[in-house]
């Protein structure tokens, strides 16, 4: 049987169908400095045109042998479209991601434009998806990601306001988070309509480093479930930080797969969720691909496989300033050890 295409490999994984080898992909940013340098542009410019987004994603995938491309790269597209502005750091020579310069100071100031999908850089992201679909010479899977409702809220209003309000102004905070959930649902269904293959919802600020399991169950879980129930294509529930105490609740939200970072004990999570659950994770992308010696990379990646993940995913965005030798070690280790079955996905 001929080898699967990258797109087939990723899509079959999400359907829990046998594949030839573990796909190399992520649900977060995967752009690298080497691709941007090849394009001859500054890092800040990559966020500003559909062509730069699409070419940088595709070039990175081609350079390192990834099975998917994913855009956008920064967390500010929707906050910017809601009128919160953007700091692009256009003159910076190094790697500085855009940030939101202005947040609402109170719940009374919140004003969500129903037409946000047509504002600011949102059409640029749409254009990048279109280019990646029509110029997909490598037949890569096409991924999108969105912040979860709680983390999205933290981009447009100070999280301290929400956390204090949970006790003092519970009804208004819950109503605001419900509006954030509506917004995420609308964006996710829009990306689905554009033909992406999978969507990752990144509820990054909701690990038990910040929220108690009890608060997670009442404040985070129901809104995430509403997002995943609204989307028909494969979805991933990704949460950074400590998730051992909430992994079962994460899985109950209804996403196709759960994704965790290096703080999660994946071997224990596998025992808790069983072999039918799709678990993705869980190495530290900065520590592994930027800071380590290349010889130390393979054991990190292999441990993820040994601990029972169905696909080795970075715990966050791959930091663009990767060491090429480390990336090669990462990819080669997956190609070598990813041919054996994983708990939820067999092999051809």
C-alpha positions in Angstrom: 0.0 0.0 0.0 1.4 3.4 -0.9 2.2 5.8 1.9 -0.6 8.1 3.0 -0.4 11.8 2.1 0.1 14.2 5.0 -3.6 15.2 4.8 -4.8 11.6 4.8 -2.5 10.8 7.8 -3.9 13.6 9.9 -7.5 13.1 9.0 -7.3 9.3 9.6 -5.7 9.9 13.0 -8.7 12.1 14.1 -11.1 9.4 12.9 -9.0 6.8 14.9 -8.4 4.8 11.7 -5.1 2.9 11.1 -2.3 5.1 9.7 1.2 4.3 8.3 3.1 6.4 10.9 2.5 9.1 13.5 1.9 12.5 11.8 4.1 15.4 12.7 1.9 18.4 13.3 0.4 20.7 15.9 -2.6 22.7 16.8 -0.6 25.8 17.5 1.8 28.0 15.6 4.5 26.1 13.6 6.3 28.9 11.7 10.1 29.0 11.9 12.7 31.7 11.6 14.4 29.7 8.8 11.3 30.0 6.6 10.9 33.7 7.3 14.6 34.3 6.5 14.1 32.4 3.2 11.2 34.8 2.4 13.4 37.8 3.2 11.0 39.5 5.5 10.9 40.6 9.1 9.0 38.5 11.6 6.5 41.3 12.2 5.6 41.2 8.5 4.5 37.6 8.5 1.3 38.6 10.3 0.2 41.4 7.9 -0.6 39.7 4.6 -2.4 36.5 3.5 0.5 35.7 1.2 3.1 36.0 4.0 1.0 33.8 6.3 0.4 31.2 3.7 4.0 31.1 2.3 5.6 31.0 5.8 3.4 28.1 6.9 3.9 26.1 3.8 7.7 26.8 3.6 8.1 25.7 7.2 6.2 22.5 6.6 8.2 21.7 3.5 11.6 22.5 5.1 11.0 20.2 8.1 8.6 17.5 6.9 5.5 18.5 8.8 2.1 17.0 7.9 0.1 20.1 8.4 0.1 23.9 8.1 -1.7 26.1 10.6 -2.5 29.8 10.8 -2.7 32.4 12.3 0.3 32.7 14.6 -0.7 35.4 17.0 -3.5 35.7 19.6 -4.5 39.3 18.6 -6.6 38.8 15.4 -10.0 38.7 17.1 -9.2 41.2 19.9 -7.9 43.6 17.2 -11.1 43.1 15.2 -13.1 44.0 18.4 -11.4 47.3 18.4 -8.7 46.7 21.0 -5.9 47.6 18.6 -2.6 45.8 18.0 1.1 46.4 18.6 3.0 44.7 15.8 6.6 45.8 16.7 7.1 46.3 13.0 10.7 47.7 13.4 11.9 44.9 15.7 14.6 42.7 14.2 14.0 39.8 16.6 11.0 37.7 17.3 8.2 39.7 19.0 4.7 38.5 18.7 1.9 41.1 18.4 0.2 42.1 21.6 -3.1 43.9 22.5 -2.3 47.4 23.7 -5.7 48.3 25.2 -8.1 46.2 27.1 -11.6 47.1 28.4 -11.2 48.2 32.1 -14.7 47.2 33.2 -17.5 44.9 32.1 -19.6 48.0 31.4 -17.2 49.0 28.6 -17.5 45.7 26.7 -18.8 46.3 23.2 -18.7 43.3 20.9 -19.1 44.0 17.2 -21.2 41.3 15.5 -19.4 42.0 12.3 -15.9 41.3 13.8 -15.1 38.6 11.2 -14.8 41.3 8.5 -12.7 43.7 10.6 -8.9 44.3 10.9 -6.8 41.3 10.0 -9.6 38.7 10.0 -9.9 38.8 6.1 -6.1 38.3 5.9 -6.4 35.0 7.8 -9.3 34.0 5.6 -7.1 34.8 2.6 -4.3 32.7 4.0 -6.6 29.7 4.4 -7.7 30.1 0.8 -4.2 30.3 -0.5 -3.1 27.2 1.5 -6.1 25.3 0.1 -5.6 26.3 -3.5 -1.8 26.1 -3.6 -1.4 23.0 -1.4 1.3 21.3 -3.5 2.3 19.1 -0.5 -1.3 18.1 0.3 -0.9 19.2 3.9 -3.7 19.0 6.4 -5.0 22.5 7.1 -5.4 23.5 10.7 -6.8 26.6 12.5 -6.9 27.6 16.1 -8.8 29.9 18.4 -8.5 31.0 22.0 -11.1 29.5 24.3 -13.8 31.7 25.7 -12.0 32.3 29.1 -8.6 33.0 27.5 -10.2 35.1 24.8 -11.8 37.2 27.6 -8.3 37.7 29.1 -7.2 39.3 25.8 -9.9 41.9 25.9 -10.4 42.6 29.6 -8.1 42.0 32.6 -8.5 38.5 34.0 -8.3 39.9 37.5 -11.6 41.6 36.9 -13.2 38.3 35.9 -11.6 36.3 38.7 -12.7 38.9 41.3 -16.1 39.1 39.7 -16.7 35.3 39.9 -17.5 35.9 43.6 -18.7 39.5 43.7 -20.5 39.8 40.3 -21.1 36.2 39.3 -24.1 36.7 37.0 -22.4 39.4 34.9 -19.2 37.5 34.6 -21.0 34.4 33.5 -23.0 36.4 31.0 -19.8 38.0 29.6 -18.2 34.6 29.2 -21.3 33.3 27.5 -20.9 36.2 25.0 -17.2 35.2 24.5 -18.4 31.6 23.9 -20.8 32.8 21.2 -17.9 34.7 19.6 -15.6 31.7 19.6 -18.4 29.5 18.2 -19.0 32.0 15.4 -15.3 32.1 14.5 -15.0 28.3 14.7 -18.0 27.7 12.4 -16.6 30.4 10.0 -13.2 28.6 9.8 -15.1 25.3 9.3 -16.9 26.8 6.4 -13.6 27.8 4.9 -12.6 24.1 4.6 -10.0 23.7 7.4 -9.4 20.1 8.5 -9.3 20.6 12.2 -9.6 23.3 14.8 -7.8 23.6 18.1 -9.4 25.5 20.9 -6.7 26.9 23.2 -8.1 27.6 26.7 -4.6 28.3 27.8 -5.3 30.3 30.9 -7.5 27.8 32.6 -5.1 25.2 34.1 -5.2 24.4 37.8 -2.1 26.7 38.2 -4.8 29.4 38.1 -8.2 27.9 38.6 -9.4 25.2 41.0 -11.0 22.1 39.5 -14.3 23.2 41.0 -14.1 26.6 39.3 -13.0 24.9 36.1 -16.0 22.6 36.2 -18.5 25.5 36.5 -16.7 28.4 34.7 -14.8 26.7 31.9 -16.1 23.3 31.0 -19.7 24.2 30.0 -18.6 26.9 27.7 -16.0 24.7 26.0 -18.6 22.0 25.6 -20.8 24.5 23.8 -18.0 25.3 21.4 -17.2 21.7 20.6 -20.9 20.8 20.2 -21.2 23.5 17.5 -18.4 22.3 15.3 -18.6 19.2 13.0 -15.0 18.8 11.9 -12.3 17.4 14.3 -11.5 19.5 17.3 -8.8 19.6 19.9 -9.2 20.8 23.5 -5.8 22.2 24.4 -4.9 23.6 27.9 -1.4 24.6 29.1 -0.1 24.2 32.6 -1.3 21.8 35.2 -4.1 19.6 33.9 -3.7 16.3 35.8 -6.7 17.2 38.1 -9.0 18.2 35.3 -8.0 15.8 32.5 -11.3 13.8 32.8 -13.3 17.0 32.6 -11.3 18.1 29.6 -12.2 14.9 27.9 -15.9 15.2 28.7 -16.1 18.5 26.9 -16.6 16.7 23.6 -13.6 17.5 21.5 -12.2 14.9 19.2 -8.9 14.9 21.1 -7.3 16.5 24.2 -3.9 18.2 24.1 -1.7 18.9 27.1 1.7 20.4 27.8 4.8 19.1 29.6 3.3 19.6 33.1 0.8 16.8 32.5 1.7 13.3 33.5 0.6 11.7 30.3 1.1 8.1 31.4 -1.4 8.8 34.3 -3.7 10.6 31.9 -3.8 7.6 29.7 -4.8 5.4 32.6 -7.5 7.8 33.5 -9.0 8.2 30.0 -8.4 4.7 28.7 -7.2 3.7 25.3 -10.1 5.1 23.3 -9.2 8.7 24.0 -7.0 10.6 21.6 -4.3 12.3 23.7 -1.8 14.7 22.1 1.3 16.1 23.8 3.4 16.9 25.6 6.9 18.3 25.2 8.2 21.7 26.0 8.9 23.3 22.5 11.2 26.0 23.7 13.3 23.9 26.0 13.5 21.1 23.5 13.8 22.7 20.1 15.7 25.9 21.1 17.7 25.3 24.3 18.7 21.7 24.3 21.6 20.0 22.6 20.4 18.1 19.6 21.5 14.8 21.1 19.1 15.3 24.0 16.0 15.8 21.8 15.3 12.2 20.8 14.8 10.9 24.4 12.3 13.7 25.1 10.2 12.9 22.0 10.5 9.1 22.5 9.2 9.5 26.1 6.1 11.2 24.8 5.4 8.1 22.6 6.3 5.7 25.4 3.9 7.5 27.8 1.0 6.8 25.4 0.3 9.9 23.3 -1.4 9.3 19.9 0.5 12.2 18.4 3.5 14.0 19.8 2.5 17.7 20.1 4.4 20.6 21.5 2.9 22.1 24.6 2.6 25.5 23.0 3.6 27.2 19.8 6.9 26.1 18.3 9.1 29.1 19.0 10.3 30.4 15.6 14.0 30.6 16.7 14.4 26.8 16.6 17.8 25.1 16.1 17.6 23.3 12.8 19.5 20.3 14.2 17.0 20.0 17.0 14.1 20.1 14.5 15.7 17.4 12.5 16.2 15.2 15.6 12.5 15.8 16.5 11.3 14.8 13.1 13.6 11.8 12.7 12.7 10.4 16.1 9.0 10.6 15.2 9.6 8.9 11.9 11.6 6.1 13.5 9.4 5.4 16.5 6.0 6.6 15.2 5.4 3.5 13.2 4.2 1.4 16.1 0.5 1.6 17.1 -0.6 4.0 19.8 -3.4 3.3 22.3 -6.2 4.8 20.2 -4.8 4.5 16.7 -3.6 1.4 14.9 -1.2 1.0 12.0 -1.6 -0.2 8.5 
